[in-house]
Amino acid sequence: MVTSPPLKIFLVDDELYCLNLYAQYLNNLGYTRIQYFDKSIECLDQLRLRPDIIFLDYYIDNRNGIDILMKIKRFDPKIPVVFISGQEDIDIAVKALKYGALDYLTKENLDEARIKACVDKVLKIRGMLLKNSKRKKIKKILSGVSPLSAIFYLQKLLSKV
């Protein structure tokens, strides 16, 4: 089995077959911290657990996923949400992306490679945000010091790498 970074993943779909299939794809990729929800309200109630990514069925509980996406984004706009839908409607996909979805996948074309691509995208974004955060910290630390002190501090930092 592949060793993957520990991510907390929420799978939300009212079809048990789909939940099991997505979980199998993720398990094959080495991800095991997966929580399953067959009702959107259950997922929303557990957002405090801070998932790293949510795979969300577009039509669940006889509602469209945009309402659920907006509630997730109100809770934490940084939680990546990937729609998985049986709807191959470009207008729905555009609307989902407009409201903050990371991606929109159709069930008909879904496979392990597409799931992996979404997870990889999340990991890449996290890495970029972490690098940017470190850069900002260093700038803030160095903003009030003399150039000689800044050079000393940077040398000390680089010697630890």
One Martini backbone bead per residue (centre of mass of N, CA, C, O) as a GRO file, in nm:
protein
  161
    1MET     BB    1   0.098   0.034   0.018
    2VAL     BB    2   0.056   0.359   0.010
    3THR     BB    3   0.204   0.649   0.138
    4SER     BB    4   0.015   0.908   0.283
    5PRO     BB    5  -0.096   1.183   0.373
    6PRO     BB    6  -0.271   1.295   0.641
    7LEU     BB    7  -0.616   1.291   0.573
    8LYS     BB    8  -0.927   1.441   0.615
    9ILE     BB    9  -1.215   1.267   0.487
   10PHE     BB   10  -1.516   1.347   0.320
   11LEU     BB   11  -1.808   1.151   0.247
   12VAL     BB   12  -2.098   1.254   0.037
   13ASP     BB   13  -2.368   1.016   0.006
   14ASP     BB   14  -2.683   0.844  -0.063
   15GLU     BB   15  -2.498   0.618  -0.193
   16LEU     BB   16  -2.345   0.339  -0.088
   17TYR     BB   17  -2.186   0.256  -0.335
   18CYS     BB   18  -2.031   0.523  -0.368
   19LEU     BB   19  -1.892   0.534  -0.096
   20ASN     BB   20  -1.735   0.268  -0.135
   21LEU     BB   21  -1.585   0.344  -0.393
   22TYR     BB   22  -1.435   0.597  -0.290
   23ALA     BB   23  -1.297   0.455  -0.055
   24GLN     BB   24  -1.135   0.258  -0.228
   25TYR     BB   25  -0.971   0.461  -0.379
   26LEU     BB   26  -0.841   0.590  -0.124
   27ASN     BB   27  -0.717   0.331  -0.009
   28ASN     BB   28  -0.535   0.276  -0.260
   29LEU     BB   29  -0.383   0.565  -0.191
   30GLY     BB   30  -0.361   0.561   0.152
   31TYR     BB   31  -0.639   0.650   0.265
   32THR     BB   32  -0.805   0.636   0.610
   33ARG     BB   33  -0.935   0.923   0.694
   34ILE     BB   34  -1.264   0.838   0.680
   35GLN     BB   35  -1.585   0.990   0.635
   36TYR     BB   36  -1.929   0.903   0.640
   37PHE     BB   37  -2.219   1.037   0.450
   38ASP     BB   38  -2.587   1.023   0.380
   39LYS     BB   39  -2.607   1.319   0.505
   40SER     BB   40  -2.560   1.653   0.509
   41ILE     BB   41  -2.611   1.723   0.810
   42GLU     BB   42  -2.386   1.542   0.921
   43CYS     BB   43  -2.156   1.694   0.795
   44LEU     BB   44  -2.215   1.975   0.914
   45ASP     BB   45  -2.191   1.874   1.217
   46GLN     BB   46  -1.862   1.787   1.152
   47LEU     BB   47  -1.682   2.042   1.078
   48ARG     BB   48  -1.516   2.068   1.348
   49LEU     BB   49  -1.303   1.843   1.234
   50ARG     BB   50  -1.156   1.949   0.988
   51PRO     BB   51  -1.145   1.890   0.690
   52ASP     BB   52  -0.939   1.862   0.399
   53ILE     BB   53  -1.181   1.712   0.240
   54ILE     BB   54  -1.477   1.720   0.021
   55PHE     BB   55  -1.700   1.478  -0.102
   56LEU     BB   56  -1.988   1.585  -0.299
   57ASP     BB   57  -2.297   1.543  -0.365
   58TYR     BB   58  -2.511   1.728  -0.548
   59TYR     BB   59  -2.757   1.523  -0.496
   60ILE     BB   60  -2.897   1.566  -0.171
   61ASP     BB   61  -3.176   1.546   0.002
   62ASN     BB   62  -3.331   1.694  -0.230
   63ARG     BB   63  -3.071   1.871  -0.295
   64ASN     BB   64  -2.854   2.103  -0.373
   65GLY     BB   65  -2.509   2.158  -0.325
   66ILE     BB   66  -2.486   2.467  -0.295
   67ASP     BB   67  -2.607   2.496  -0.013
   68ILE     BB   68  -2.388   2.326   0.124
   69LEU     BB   69  -2.142   2.478   0.029
   70MET     BB   70  -2.217   2.749   0.166
   71LYS     BB   71  -2.204   2.635   0.455
   72ILE     BB   72  -1.914   2.548   0.449
   73LYS     BB   73  -1.793   2.831   0.372
   74ARG     BB   74  -1.899   2.974   0.627
   75PHE     BB   75  -1.737   2.806   0.824
   76ASP     BB   76  -1.492   2.737   0.591
   77PRO     BB   77  -1.334   2.857   0.308
   78LYS     BB   78  -1.081   2.633   0.308
   79ILE     BB   79  -1.260   2.403   0.237
   80PRO     BB   80  -1.246   2.153   0.021
   81VAL     BB   81  -1.474   2.102  -0.261
   82VAL     BB   82  -1.602   1.807  -0.425
   83PHE     BB   83  -1.792   1.731  -0.683
   84ILE     BB   84  -2.029   1.458  -0.723
   85SER     BB   85  -2.202   1.377  -1.032
   86GLY     BB   86  -2.470   1.286  -1.254
   87GLN     BB   87  -2.436   1.567  -1.373
   88GLU     BB   88  -2.374   1.696  -1.720
   89ASP     BB   89  -2.385   2.015  -1.642
   90ILE     BB   90  -2.221   2.302  -1.711
   91ASP     BB   91  -2.382   2.504  -1.535
   92ILE     BB   92  -2.340   2.356  -1.269
   93ALA     BB   93  -2.032   2.356  -1.268
   94VAL     BB   94  -1.995   2.662  -1.277
   95LYS     BB   95  -2.153   2.725  -1.021
   96ALA     BB   96  -1.978   2.562  -0.827
   97LEU     BB   97  -1.715   2.720  -0.882
   98LYS     BB   98  -1.825   3.001  -0.810
   99TYR     BB   99  -1.890   2.892  -0.497
  100GLY     BB  100  -1.597   2.714  -0.435
  101ALA     BB  101  -1.527   2.478  -0.584
  102LEU     BB  102  -1.262   2.280  -0.681
  103ASP     BB  103  -1.458   2.062  -0.819
  104TYR     BB  104  -1.617   1.867  -1.103
  105LEU     BB  105  -1.754   1.548  -1.101
  106THR     BB  106  -1.844   1.263  -1.273
  107LYS     BB  107  -1.959   0.949  -1.224
  108GLU     BB  108  -1.905   0.829  -1.507
  109ASN     BB  109  -1.576   0.940  -1.491
  110LEU     BB  110  -1.497   0.803  -1.235
  111ASP     BB  111  -1.173   0.763  -1.075
  112GLU     BB  112  -0.880   0.726  -0.919
  113ALA     BB  113  -0.730   0.951  -1.078
  114ARG     BB  114  -0.931   1.182  -1.011
  115ILE     BB  115  -0.906   1.168  -0.710
  116LYS     BB  116  -0.601   1.214  -0.699
  117ALA     BB  117  -0.598   1.492  -0.835
  118CYS     BB  118  -0.756   1.633  -0.609
  119VAL     BB  119  -0.567   1.568  -0.375
  120ASP     BB  120  -0.314   1.693  -0.503
  121LYS     BB  121  -0.427   1.979  -0.516
  122VAL     BB  122  -0.455   2.015  -0.213
  123LEU     BB  123  -0.155   1.968  -0.142
  124LYS     BB  124  -0.044   2.200  -0.313
  125ILE     BB  125  -0.196   2.430  -0.176
  126ARG     BB  126  -0.090   2.380   0.108
  127GLY     BB  127   0.208   2.424   0.038
  128MET     BB  128   0.179   2.716  -0.062
  129LEU     BB  129   0.060   2.833   0.201
  130LEU     BB  130   0.296   2.757   0.384
  131LYS     BB  131   0.516   2.910   0.235
  132ASN     BB  132   0.379   3.189   0.256
  133SER     BB  133   0.368   3.197   0.566
  134LYS     BB  134   0.674   3.185   0.613
  135ARG     BB  135   0.745   3.440   0.457
  136LYS     BB  136   0.580   3.635   0.634
  137LYS     BB  137   0.727   3.579   0.899
  138ILE     BB  138   1.006   3.668   0.809
  139LYS     BB  139   0.933   3.956   0.730
  140LYS     BB  140   0.832   4.040   1.010
  141ILE     BB  141   1.093   3.984   1.167
  142LEU     BB  142   1.284   4.168   0.964
  143SER     BB  143   1.150   4.460   0.965
  144GLY     BB  144   1.300   4.558   1.264
  145VAL     BB  145   1.592   4.509   1.153
  146SER     BB  146   1.898   4.498   1.082
  147PRO     BB  147   2.091   4.388   0.829
  148LEU     BB  148   2.288   4.225   1.007
  149SER     BB  149   2.071   4.068   1.165
  150ALA     BB  150   1.937   3.942   0.919
  151ILE     BB  151   2.178   3.776   0.825
  152PHE     BB  152   2.212   3.614   1.083
  153TYR     BB  153   1.929   3.486   1.085
  154LEU     BB  154   1.946   3.347   0.805
  155GLN     BB  155   2.193   3.172   0.868
  156LYS     BB  156   2.057   3.017   1.096
  157LEU     BB  157   1.828   2.899   0.930
  158LEU     BB  158   2.007   2.757   0.706
  159SER     BB  159   2.167   2.565   0.906
  160LYS     BB  160   1.897   2.386   0.964
  161VAL     BB  161   1.860   2.265   0.655
   0.00000   0.00000   0.00000
